[in-house]
Amino acid sequence: MFNKLKQVKDLRSKAKELQSKLGEERVEGSAGMGKVRISMDGNHEVISVSIDENALSDKAQLEKNVLEAVNDASKKLQRVLASKMQDLGGMDLAKEMQEMMKK
C-alpha cells in the first residue's frame, strides 16, 4: 500500500513538472496579414494582443481577424505542446497513470 502511495506521489510530481515546463512555452498567432497578433502561453492563456491601427476601421473584419489569430495561436500551441510532451516523456506519464488506475 505504501508503495502505491509513493507511486502516486511520484506521478503527481512528474505531472507538476511537466505542467510547469509546458507553461513556459510561448506562441504567436496572427491574422489579417499580421495586423492582428495574439501571444499565448503554454497554459492557453492569452498574454498579449497587438492590433495595427489600420485594422480598426472595419469592426466586423477586426472581429474576424481576432478570432483567426486566437485560433492560429491555439493550433500552433497544440503542435508545440504535443512535441514537448513527447520530448519530456509526457506520454509515458499518461501510460503510467492509466496502468495505476487499472490496478
C-alpha positions in Angstrom: 0.0 0.0 0.0 2.8 2.4 0.8 4.5 1.6 -2.5 1.3 2.6 -4.3 1.1 5.9 -2.4 4.8 6.6 -3.3 4.0 5.9 -7.0 1.0 8.3 -6.9 3.2 10.9 -5.2 5.9 10.4 -7.9 3.4 10.7 -10.7 2.0 13.9 -9.2 5.5 15.3 -9.0 6.2 14.4 -12.7 2.9 15.9 -13.8 3.5 19.2 -12.0 7.0 19.4 -13.5 5.6 18.7 -17.0 2.8 21.3 -16.5 5.4 23.9 -15.3 7.6 23.3 -18.3 4.7 23.4 -20.7 3.5 26.7 -19.1 6.8 28.3 -20.1 6.1 27.9 -23.8 5.0 30.9 -25.9 3.4 31.1 -29.4 2.1 33.9 -31.5 -0.9 33.7 -33.8 -1.7 36.2 -36.5 -4.3 37.2 -39.0 -5.1 40.0 -41.4 -1.6 39.9 -42.9 -0.1 40.4 -39.5 -2.3 43.3 -38.5 -3.7 41.3 -35.5 -1.3 39.3 -33.4 -2.1 37.2 -30.3 0.5 35.8 -27.9 -0.4 32.8 -25.9 1.4 30.8 -23.2 1.6 27.0 -22.7 -1.5 27.1 -20.4 -3.6 28.6 -23.2 -3.7 32.0 -21.6 -3.6 35.0 -23.9 -0.7 37.1 -22.7 -0.8 39.9 -25.3 -2.9 41.3 -28.1 -1.5 43.6 -30.8 -3.7 45.3 -33.3 -2.4 47.6 -36.1 -4.1 51.0 -36.3 -5.2 50.3 -39.9 -7.2 47.3 -38.7 -9.5 49.4 -36.6 -11.7 50.9 -39.3 -13.8 47.8 -40.0 -15.3 46.3 -36.9 -16.6 43.1 -38.5 -13.2 42.4 -40.2 -11.3 43.1 -36.9 -13.5 40.7 -35.0 -12.9 38.0 -37.7 -9.1 38.7 -37.5 -9.0 38.4 -33.7 -10.9 35.1 -33.9 -8.5 33.8 -36.6 -5.4 35.0 -34.7 -6.6 33.2 -31.5 -7.3 30.0 -33.4 -3.9 30.3 -35.2 -2.1 30.6 -31.8 -4.1 27.8 -30.3 -3.2 25.4 -33.2 0.5 26.4 -33.0 0.4 25.8 -29.3 -1.1 22.4 -29.7 1.7 21.3 -32.0 4.4 22.7 -29.7 2.8 21.1 -26.6 2.5 17.7 -28.3 6.1 17.8 -29.3 7.2 19.0 -25.8 5.2 16.3 -24.1 6.8 13.7 -26.3 10.3 15.1 -25.5 9.6 15.3 -21.8 8.1 11.8 -21.5 4.5 13.1 -21.1 3.1 10.1 -23.0 4.9 7.7 -20.7 3.4 9.6 -17.7 -0.1 9.2 -19.2 0.5 5.5 -19.7 1.9 5.1 -16.1 -1.2 6.8 -14.8 -3.5 4.5 -16.8 -1.7 1.4 -15.6 -2.0 2.6 -11.9 -5.8 3.1 -12.4 -6.2 -0.5 -13.7 -4.6 -1.9 -10.5 
